[in-house]
Amino acid sequence: MKNYIYKIIWEHKYSLLLIYLYIFTAQLLFLAEPYILGKTIDGLLVGNYFWIFVFLGVELVGNVFWYKRMVMDTKVYTKMYNQLIFEYLDQDKDSEVSAKLARTDLAHSIIHFLEWDMHYYIMSLISIVGALCFIFIEHTLTGCVVVIATSPVVWVVVKFYKKIAQGTRVSNTHFEQKMSVMETEDIHQIKTFFKRRARVIIAQSTIQGKNWAALNSVKTIFLILALVVYTNGNLNLSQGQAIAIYAYIHQFLISLMSIPIGMETFTRIKDVLSRINAVKK
């Protein structure tokens, strides 16, 4: 089954590359927004309107690429999902109906990865590299401060990763049992199932809550620290520069959140693939 997934991706490789190219181009244009906005504000304060037309032009072109991506990707990903499901149903002859139905839903995670997660990672990578370059060009010491923020983010991710992975496996296993429980028509058993599922979901949410609370604390601390370092003794700082540097620092730190999201995605896709590949041919 894994080989067929690769085959589907390879079959649509040119469409996928074009979609990702649209995202890459649009994100590069949007990355320039804070810098151009800063120039626009400084220009407007002295009656210069040149940069406002540049800003509107960048917005227009970026949205054209974004629109073309949205029109194209739904057609491509829907076709890929149907191909994946049809192949899975042809191969899986012996699994229980409950497991089969659950796995067809879980298989959507693979297409979801290509459609949403890959888009997010492309945008995050461009934001991290682009924002960091701008910060270092503006103020090297501030750049060093935000780079250091990567270490505590990675530490938090490692600390919570095993628990999140375990929660994902338990939740997916429980989900596969849903149809079998419903077919029993035993009200007590059905109620017990949903009560247990509620506890599983709450446990997952609690772990995720602790994870994101820790990460947001790290982000806030380094955002304040970077702003203090940048503004310290900078008496010639304009309003536009202040807005631009804040936007890039915030954008960089927010984009670091792609690290825990990436680990969570890896766990989800790994578990789904292991279940799909377990089918009897």
Rosetta blueprint (number, residue, H / E / L):
1 M L
2 K H
3 N H
4 Y H
5 I H
6 Y H
7 K H
8 I H
9 I H
10 W H
11 E H
12 H L
13 K H
14 Y H
15 S H
16 L H
17 L H
18 L H
19 I H
20 Y H
21 L H
22 Y H
23 I H
24 F H
25 T H
26 A H
27 Q H
28 L H
29 L H
30 F H
31 L H
32 A L
33 E H
34 P H
35 Y H
36 I H
37 L H
38 G H
39 K H
40 T H
41 I H
42 D H
43 G H
44 L H
45 L H
46 V L
47 G L
48 N L
49 Y L
50 F H
51 W H
52 I H
53 F H
54 V H
55 F H
56 L H
57 G H
58 V H
59 E H
60 L H
61 V H
62 G H
63 N H
64 V H
65 F H
66 W H
67 Y H
68 K H
69 R H
70 M H
71 V H
72 M H
73 D H
74 T H
75 K H
76 V H
77 Y H
78 T H
79 K H
80 M H
81 Y H
82 N H
83 Q H
84 L H
85 I H
86 F H
87 E H
88 Y H
89 L H
90 D H
91 Q H
92 D L
93 K L
94 D L
95 S L
96 E L
97 V H
98 S H
99 A H
100 K H
101 L H
102 A H
103 R H
104 T H
105 D H
106 L H
107 A L
108 H H
109 S H
110 I H
111 I H
112 H H
113 F H
114 L H
115 E H
116 W H
117 D H
118 M H
119 H H
120 Y H
121 Y H
122 I H
123 M H
124 S H
125 L H
126 I H
127 S H
128 I H
129 V H
130 G H
131 A H
132 L H
133 C H
134 F H
135 I H
136 F H
137 I H
138 E H
139 H L
140 T H
141 L H
142 T H
143 G H
144 C H
145 V H
146 V H
147 V H
148 I H
149 A L
150 T H
151 S H
152 P H
153 V H
154 V H
155 W H
156 V H
157 V H
158 V H
159 K H
160 F H
161 Y H
162 K H
163 K H
164 I H
165 A H
166 Q H
167 G H
168 T H
169 R H
170 V H
171 S H
172 N H
173 T H
174 H H
175 F H
176 E H
177 Q L
178 K H
179 M H
180 S H
181 V H
182 M H
183 E H
184 T H
185 E L
186 D L
187 I H
188 H H
189 Q H
190 I H
191 K H
192 T H
193 F H
194 F H
195 K H
196 R H
197 R H
198 A H
199 R H
200 V H
201 I H
202 I H
203 A H
204 Q H
205 S H
206 T H
207 I H
208 Q H
209 G H
210 K H
211 N H
212 W H
213 A H
214 A H
215 L H
216 N H
217 S H
218 V H
219 K H
220 T H
221 I H
222 F H
223 L H
224 I H
225 L H
226 A H
227 L H
228 V H
229 V H
230 Y H
231 T H
232 N L
233 G L
234 N L
235 L L
236 N L
237 L L
238 S L
239 Q H
240 G H
241 Q H
242 A H
243 I H
244 A H
245 I H
246 Y H
247 A H
248 Y H
249 I H
250 H H
251 Q H
252 F H
253 L H
254 I H
255 S H
256 L L
257 M L
258 S H
259 I H
260 P H
261 I H
262 G H
263 M H
264 E H
265 T H
266 F H
267 T H
268 R H
269 I H
270 K H
271 D H
272 V H
273 L H
274 S H
275 R H
276 I H
277 N L
278 A L
279 V L
280 K L
281 K L
